[in-house]
Amino acid sequence: MDRELLKDVAIIGLGNMGLGMAKNLLAKGITVSGFDLSETATVAASKAGVKILPAAQLIAEARILILSLPKAEHVLACSEEIEVWGKKGLVVIDTSTSTPTVTREIYQRLLEREMLFVDAPVSGGPQGALNGTMTMVVGADKWLFEALLPLLEMMSSTQVNVGKAGAGNIVKICNNLLIAAHLITTAEALSLAAKAGVEPEAFFAGINKGSGRSAASEVNFPLWILNGQYHSGFTMGLMRKDVGLAQSLMAELEMELPLSQEVMALWEQSRTLLADHADFNEIVKQSDSELYG
């Protein structure tokens, strides 16, 4: 792939993640054009230096198109526009958390039109998107992954090719199921330790040097929970959606995973306590409202 193509990028979806990616790429000398249905998002992106274009024109002119959308159904709807307006040779990099079924369907349809579709869901939140410190798990043929790597390295600190189309979404769904579980198990373990007389700071000093550590204990608790800030930029609604994707995948594969099912049930029960707009780290309040309130 001609490296010159990687210097001009289009983005559909200029919300927290998409705008962060756009700003990061602009700071590194990449020309960025974009589109979003939200006027607020469009205005913010324009002020940041993104060239705003109508969706049809954006897609028609793009050689590299990044998607940053909320759900699989939005990715699917966008792909229908790409089929109409996209040109031969277009490469679409979907950073949304979608489903492997939708990804594989889009991949095949675009391939028949001589376009390529890569699923590259991200972890790291809006700050990671802005700083280029996200992790990307990528579903793509090895040659395509390697061709896109210079661009992916500008957008993220870690890039892992986990298989062909759809594999990125599978790994991301499983990753988010794990963090959904780790937040709950870590909150319960800390509650146990605190009740027994151990201070939270001492608890984490020990846990984070032991085998029970996780991103929840090393990052989420110190940055967003123990200080009561709860401002990670990722909501309860988005995490419930991702937990639901894991639940759907489990059902599709006719699997029974008892602990995962309990985690899924706890996230569903949290609707009575926490609205969709609440920060996803607030799930810990369901374990101990006094300690995490």
Secondary structure, DSSP 4 states (H G I P E B T S, - for coil): --GGGGGEEEEE--SHHHHHHHHHHHHTT-EEEEE-S-HHHHHHHHHHT-EE--HHHHHHH-SEEEE--SSHHHHHHHHHHHHHHPPTT-EEEE-S---HHHHHHHHHHHHTTT-EEEE--EESHHHHHHHT-EEEEEES-HHHHHHHHHHHHHHEEEEEEEESTTHHHHHHHHHHHHHHHHHHHHHHHHHHHHHTT--HHHHHHHHTTSTT--HIIIIIIIIIITTS---SS-BHHHHHHHHHHHHHHHHHTT---HHHHHHHHHHHHGGGTS-TTSBGGGGGGGT-HHHH-
